[in-house]
Amino acid sequence: MTGIERIERTFEACRAGGRAALVTYVMGGDPDLAGSQAMALACVEGGADLLEIGIPFSDPIADGPTIQAAAERALAAGTTVAGVLRVAAAVRRAAPGVPIALMGYVNPILAHGEERFLAGAARAGVDALILPDLPPEEAQGLRARALAHGIALVFLLAPTSTPARRRAACDAAGGFLYFVSVTGVTGARRDLPAELPALLAEVRRESPVPVVVGFGVSEAAQARALAPLADGVVVGSAVVQRAAAPGTRAARAARVRRFVAKLRRAMGRPMGAGGD
Amino acid sequence: MSTFPDARGRYGDYGGRFVPETLVPALDELEAAWKAARLDPSFRAELDELLRRFAGRPTPLGEARRLGADAGGCRVLLKREDLCHTGAHKINNTLGQVLLARRMGKRRIIAETGAGQHGVATATAAALFGLPCDVFMGALDVERQALNVFRMQLLGARVIPVTAGSRTLKDAMNEAIRDWVTHVRDTHYIIGSVAGPHPYPAMVRDFQSVIGDEARAQVLEVAGRLPDAVVACVGGGSNAMGIFSAFLDDAGVALVGVEAAGLGLSTSHHGAALARGRPGVLHGSRSYLLQTPDGQIAEAHSISAGLDYPGVGPELAYLKDSGRLTLATATDREALDALQYLARTEGIIPALESAHAVAEAVKRARALGPEGLLVVNISGRGDKDVEQVRRALAAREAAAPRRKAARKRRAPARRDGRGR
């Protein structure tokens, strides 16, 4: 099964169940490799449908303070791209059906060697890549080379994306599209923009692949409100916060599991019709 | 050569737009506004007027007679950007970009700054047009450059200390990008160097090219010929690209970029991205970077905060690979010596950044001899650095008290020349 097939099956299964997919994020190597692996598996146990595992970078321009701090902790622990690939491989063995997307910045991947990285990611069972500093116009080469390894390159769309840019992203889309809910960086927010439902509806109409929404989703109530509007909802910083709170690894994993289960329950009971 | 960048903002393999999707439409808007403004005579006229009556242009190209004689008779001409309003070439760019911001209807200005020179120049231009201005500055630099922080505040800007990462210029730039992502609809981000995503490297070069355009005409007038070399310091590279741009097609003119060798190129404490870095992606463009084998960005070091940056503009990366750029470096010690030397020999206290160019120029002048002709960009004045220079000299004398008397009598640059 290629990564793209695993992603398709996951979204199909969610659609068949009348719900949106729950996508959760943990930072690879935070606070160490084994710890991040435990948090990723806690997400799966809590009911996450798709996992994002972060590759730490020293200068994460698209991230807010929570994920910046997680990256600093991971780098302080000596985390490398190779280490994150080992985490992904271990998660793949423990959760064979759950798609894994690696999320990070271009430079560590270039330094690791693009082809070596893609081959390693494919071997580890990685299904998709999300690179916030690689917009479609800079990504065409990597997109094709990733596809050759069965890995989807996921593009992001923002509230500022013009109709022409949305069409270009839809044409190049692989796996799914990631709609950034706010103009801003990652991180928990209380309110999401009023124009979000209309924008999401428009993108979903145009997109040949599922559309997930993320950035700023921090509470079960928000996930519940967004679920009917998208094919998936991403929760990142709020999970990272719980994974990094004081306590033993087991206690933190239990906290993450409970939080993800709560998100999942909230999203499983749509307020209106399950799909449109 | 002067046709760069291409339509995608590329200089060969360098440059580009490696930014979050949210910013791409804003960069498209900026590129369109800049290209339209370049063709608009009224924009050009307004900027020229500001450069003349507010910034003090044209700046002189003055002859360094005693330096030249001391070096063996080479003619050395100094492009005096230190005489610009606010004390450095940075104002050329901030005035241009504030005019563009107004043209685009942006109502707020943000900027990053290291030593504070670009921050002061941005705050100055924003004040002139009544625009609110937030300047991001690494918390470490806020401590080190307290005077410039206060200058920005006097000019009505808000200085926001950045506590993430290494708490220096690169982190200030990260935070400015994050602010821009968040407030992109009403805010213009004034990048101070020929770095960042397209169109910034080309646009900042264009606003700074006034330095080279003036210098080329002036050297022809003063000396009747083009110089053998143009020497400029390189951090991000805005003063270097500004003066080099006019000479790119003059094959006989060596373009010498002087990077910060800090404590020495063999140590990890330097700022020489071109000399010692590897290509990578930072702050929106591909260029040479100081980085770890794992692709994490390394911290730069230089006695001069303006050269304390792990990256360099993409056009300079291209010019290095193409062989057009001649690379040189100067250590902290050489820059400190050159600052004192120029002060005593020519009555000019250069910025520590510009002192790197002076250190290299003295070596070249000696090598060229009496037939030689050099143009050196004095990109800024050293008033901002006097406290740091005082401390550095005190520390040096405390470390080597017995050599103090001997050092005082010699021209420092000559001692360095002999050591090579």
Interface residues (C-beta under 8 A of the other chain):
Chain A: F57 S58 D59 P60 I61 A62 G64 P65 Q68 E72 L75 T80 V81 Y105 V106 N107 P108 I109 L110 A111 H112 P132 D133 L134 P135 E137 E138 F155 L156 L157 A158 P159 T160 S161 T162 R165 A169 V180 V182 T183 G184 V185
Chain B: R8 G16 R17 F18 V19 P20 E21 T22 L23 V24 P25 A26 D28 A164 G165 K170 D171 N174 I177 R178 V181 T182 H183 V184 R185 R278 P279 G280 V281 L282 H283 G284 L289 Q291 T292 P293 D294 G295 Q296 I297
